Each structure stands twice: as structure tokens, then as C-alpha cells.
Amino acid sequence: MQTKKKDIRALTKEQLRDFFVSEGDQAFRGNQVYEWLWQKSAHSFEGMTNISKETRDMLEANFVINHIKVDQMQRSNDGTIKNAVRLHDDLIVESVLIPTKTRTTACVSSQVGCSLDCLFCATARLKRMRNLNPDEIYDQVVAIDNESRLYFDRPLSNIVFMGMGEPLMNYNNVLKAIDKITSPEGLGMSPKRITVSTSGVPKMIKKMADDEVRFKLAVSLHSAIDEIRTSIMPFNATFTLADLREALEYWYAKTQSRITYEYVVWQGINDTQTDVDALVEFCRFAPSKVNLIEYNPIDDGEFRQASPKALDMYVTTLERNGIIVTVRRSRGKDIDAACGQLANKK
Ligand code: SAH
């Protein structure tokens, strides 16, 4: 009986080098194959033209190369492209290409489904099925880079981990994927162009600080008042704002990297002066900026975008207190590609 073939992209470069040595070959063969797997995104051993037929057959007998398949592509009339990404076990996640005049941003998923329970988020309605592997995250980025070159004639410029899942609940794999994305042997992108967005897992934010990561951090805050935040993001009962704050102070002390707070203002939930004042207080302990994001309705009306007047109050109060604030229009709404709308509808 044949033993089950191993996933070759689960190996580090060192492990691949060691494998070739153990086969009586040279370590540098590992580098060659590694380059095919990552930099050149090879889908088969057959295409590895600088590797002998004998070696390719040997690899074929021992390993598989898993890769994602972009199943379905929808283009929005604002240029946004949504990919349905089929994984090797037929599960599906989504990723989005968001073009602006000067940039192309990839919004990628980190998990199939999500274990958190934000009431306003479509992904939260799917239970968490599994974590994505590093190669599955990396491949979403490569696919969007290719689409960006094809449709916009320029490479991908930025990456946000704002697709499906909670990246800090799949921290090791997200970190490995980012290593590959930033490595010259992968895509060679600057970590400063990558933002990891979290609902705020204090222990993991501290771990990121200890690991001295160089990408940017965004936190989905939505309220700086515990009672309100818990009512819309129930896990806040466990990971309270005090714990979050302590972790963010630790993050800033270690990395000197400014934090972005993502914030949706909803009618009757967080649209009063008291809510803004609490946010201003929360912004004081570490350099930060606020992104006010437009709400994308995912149901029939429990959550509703606050009035322009309430938004104005947020902007004016934040600015008066010297806090940078941007108001984000939503993109790709007509194809369900907007923030928080990513969920497999099949
Ligand atoms: N789990 C991570 C990343 C995925 S969500 C996080 O929570 O940050 C990406 C962003 O979309 C978060 O800021 C989230 O709060 C926001 N979001 C979720 N559902 C939304 C919706 N229906 N409308 C607007 N933003 C939403």
C-alpha cells in the first residue's frame, strides 16, 4: 500500500534541503525546488524544468503540491473583484481585490468561517471550520497580484487581513504566510504594506509585539464602552477593553507602531456624544488613528448605519482632540465583496 503523500509546501526551506541530502542529492536542490514552489508558484513537479526527470519522479512519488483554485470571479462596477477560493479539500473562502487610483489592495481570509461572534458580521454566522495553511493565505495574495497585473497593469501594493476569519486565532500560519509574502524568495513585499486586522485578542497582540513583527496593526473597536462592545461583540466579556488597552500599550511600547481603530457607527448603538468621548479617551494612551467604516447591512435592519449628523459629530470631536480620522466608503457592495460581507453563500 502506498503511504500518504506529504504536502511539500508544509516544509521549510531547511527541511527541503535536508530532504535532498537524505536522498543522497545536494542541499541546493532544495533551494531550487523551494523557488519553484513559492516564487514561481509551480502547480506541478513536471514544470520544474531545471530539475532532472528522475528527481521530479521521485518528488511526485513522495509529495503533493496543494494549491487553491479561484472558482468564481465577480467584478463590481467600482472595479472591485471578488474571488471565491476553493481549497484542496473543497472548502471555500473569499478574497477581494480593491483598486484605487494609485493602489491595489488585497483583502485576504485567514480562516474558513470564524469562531468569534460579532453580531454585525456575515462570517460570524458560519462556524469556524478550520484554519488556513500558510500556502493557502499566500496563494490568495498571488492570485490577486496576478489579477492586478492583468486588469490594472500594475502589481499588488497592499494587503489587509480583513477577509474571513480572525487572523490572531491562526497566528502561526498568518505569520508564516507573511514571512513568505515579504521574503525575496516569495513576493518581496514590504511588511509596512501589510495590515493585520483583529477583533482584539490581548494575549496575541502582546505576542506579536514580542515577536517584533513589522506589519501594521488594526483593531476592530466599534465601541470604547465595555457594556456596549460586549453587546455587539460578545467575546468582549472575556477580552475586556481594559485587557485590550493594556495589550495595545505594550504593543506600542515595543513596536512604536501606530494603531488603527476600525469603527462603525450604528444608529441607537454607539451614536451619542458619550460614545465619541469614550473613543477619544481610548485613543489617548497610544498613538492611533480612527477609520470610520461604512456599515454593510447583512440582515434586515437590526443594525443600521448612523445618520450623517452622528458621523459628523464623531469626525468633529475626534479632530478637535487631535486624533486623525478617515471616513471609508464601502467598495464592491453590489457583489457582496464589502467589509464583513464575506461568507460563502453556497
Ligand atoms: N476578524 C478580524 C478581521 C476580519 S473583519 C477583525 O475583526 O478585525 C474585517 C473588518 O470588517 C473588521 O473591522 C470588522 O469589524 C468589519 N466588519 C464586519 N462586519 C461588517 C459589516 N457588516 N459592515 C462593515 N464592517 C464590518
Boltz pocket constraint, residues with backbone or C-beta under 6 A from the ligand:
constraints:
  - pocket:
      binder: B
      contacts: [[A, 120], [A, 121], [A, 122], [A, 161], [A, 162], [A, 163], [A, 164], [A, 165], [A, 166], [A, 167], [A, 197], [A, 198], [A, 199], [A, 200], [A, 218], [A, 219], [A, 220], [A, 262], [A, 263], [A, 264], [A, 293], [A, 294], [A, 295], [A, 296], [A, 297], [A, 298], [A, 339], [A, 340], [A, 341]]
      max_distance: 6.0
